[in-house]
């Protein structure tokens, strides 16, 4: 198995960047378009979870936009062969020192690269709420 094939890393990096743009833009429909359209898709947030893309669509439609100034810290794209990748990053916002964590598993499907599972967390010693926070806090919004 080839790990980190240059062409595959570039494809996944581009897909992840497009997903992040949709996230920053608050485009719920586009965000959901990056997930596998399946009941087996799983997303765990800080104070939420969705099983299946239909649950995620409903959840995202009710979410406020992310706070301005989202920044990624040390994103890592690791690929395994031509069709599987894991993307990990830490993230934060301009108005808080807290850094969340985000992990996504991407799979090349016939329709293109899609997230099949995602997990968002914040270290236990960091608060998840802050100025402009939604229901579960600044770091829970939208990912």
C-alpha positions as CSV (number, residue, x, y, z in Angstrom):
1,X,0.0,0.0,0.0
2,X,1.3,3.4,-0.9
3,X,1.0,5.9,1.9
4,X,0.9,9.7,1.1
5,X,0.9,9.4,-2.7
6,X,1.5,13.0,-3.9
7,X,-1.5,13.0,-6.3
8,X,-3.9,11.6,-3.7
9,X,-2.7,14.0,-1.0
10,X,-3.3,16.9,-3.4
11,X,-6.8,15.7,-4.2
12,X,-7.8,15.3,-0.6
13,X,-6.2,18.6,0.4
14,X,-8.2,20.4,-2.3
15,X,-11.4,18.7,-1.1
16,X,-10.7,19.6,2.5
17,X,-10.0,23.2,1.6
18,X,-13.3,23.4,-0.3
19,X,-15.1,21.9,2.7
20,X,-13.5,24.5,5.0
21,X,-14.6,27.3,2.7
22,X,-18.2,26.1,2.8
23,X,-17.9,25.8,6.5
24,X,-16.6,29.4,6.8
25,X,-19.3,30.6,4.4
26,X,-22.0,28.9,6.5
27,X,-23.4,27.0,3.4
28,X,-25.1,24.1,5.1
29,X,-26.1,22.5,1.8
30,X,-22.6,22.6,0.4
31,X,-21.1,21.4,3.7
32,X,-23.4,18.3,3.6
33,X,-22.4,17.7,0.0
34,X,-18.9,16.8,1.3
35,X,-20.3,14.0,3.4
36,X,-21.2,10.5,2.2
37,X,-24.9,10.3,1.4
38,X,-25.6,7.3,3.6
39,X,-27.3,6.3,6.8
40,X,-23.9,5.0,7.9
41,X,-22.3,8.4,7.9
42,X,-21.4,9.4,11.5
43,X,-20.5,12.8,12.8
44,X,-19.7,13.5,16.5
45,X,-19.6,17.1,17.6
46,X,-18.9,18.6,21.0
47,X,-22.5,18.6,22.2
48,X,-24.2,16.8,19.3
49,X,-24.1,13.8,17.1
50,X,-25.6,12.7,13.8
51,X,-26.1,9.2,12.4
52,X,-26.8,9.5,8.7
53,X,-26.7,12.4,6.4
54,X,-30.4,13.2,6.8
55,X,-29.8,13.9,10.5
56,X,-26.8,16.0,9.7
57,X,-28.8,18.1,7.2
58,X,-31.5,18.8,9.8
59,X,-28.9,19.7,12.4
60,X,-26.8,21.9,10.1
61,X,-29.9,23.8,8.9
62,X,-30.6,24.9,12.5
63,X,-27.0,25.9,13.3
64,X,-25.8,29.6,13.4
65,X,-22.8,30.5,11.3
66,X,-19.3,29.9,12.6
67,X,-17.7,32.9,14.4
68,X,-15.5,35.0,12.2
69,X,-11.8,34.3,12.1
70,X,-11.6,30.5,12.1
71,X,-8.1,29.4,11.8
72,X,-6.6,25.9,11.3
73,X,-3.5,24.8,13.2
74,X,-1.2,22.1,11.8
75,X,-3.6,20.3,9.4
76,X,-2.3,16.8,8.4
77,X,-3.5,14.8,5.4
78,X,-2.5,11.2,5.4
79,X,-3.5,8.9,2.6
80,X,-3.6,5.1,2.4
81,X,-3.6,3.9,-1.2
82,X,-5.6,5.8,-3.8
83,X,-9.0,5.8,-2.0
84,X,-8.7,6.5,1.7
85,X,-7.5,9.5,3.7
86,X,-7.5,10.8,7.2
87,X,-7.5,14.6,7.8
88,X,-6.7,15.9,11.3
89,X,-6.4,19.5,12.4
90,X,-6.7,21.8,15.4
91,X,-8.8,24.9,15.0
92,X,-9.6,28.1,16.8
93,X,-11.2,31.5,16.3
94,X,-9.9,35.0,16.5
95,X,-11.7,35.8,19.7
96,X,-10.6,32.8,21.8
97,X,-7.4,31.0,22.7
98,X,-9.1,27.6,22.8
99,X,-8.1,25.1,20.2
100,X,-10.5,22.4,19.1
101,X,-9.6,19.2,17.3
102,X,-11.1,17.8,14.2
103,X,-10.7,14.4,12.5
104,X,-12.3,13.3,9.3
105,X,-12.1,10.1,7.3
106,X,-12.4,10.7,3.6
107,X,-13.1,8.0,1.0
108,X,-13.0,8.2,-2.8
109,X,-16.5,7.2,-3.9
110,X,-17.9,7.1,-7.4
111,X,-19.1,10.7,-6.8
112,X,-15.7,11.9,-5.6
113,X,-14.0,12.4,-2.2
114,X,-16.5,12.3,0.7
115,X,-16.3,12.4,4.5
116,X,-17.6,9.1,5.9
117,X,-17.0,9.9,9.6
118,X,-16.0,13.0,11.5
119,X,-15.2,13.8,15.1
120,X,-14.9,17.2,16.7
121,X,-13.6,17.7,20.3
122,X,-12.0,20.2,22.6
123,X,-9.5,19.3,25.3
124,X,-11.1,18.8,28.7
125,X,-9.1,21.7,30.3
126,X,-10.3,24.2,27.7
127,X,-13.8,25.8,27.8
128,X,-16.0,25.3,24.8
129,X,-18.0,28.5,25.3
130,X,-17.0,32.0,24.5
131,X,-18.2,35.3,23.1
132,X,-20.8,34.8,20.3
133,X,-21.1,31.1,21.2
134,X,-24.0,29.1,20.0
135,X,-25.9,26.5,22.1
136,X,-22.8,24.4,22.9
137,X,-20.1,27.0,22.6
138,X,-17.9,28.7,20.2
139,X,-15.9,25.6,19.2
140,X,-19.0,23.4,18.6
141,X,-20.4,25.5,15.8
142,X,-20.8,23.8,12.5
143,X,-17.8,21.5,12.1
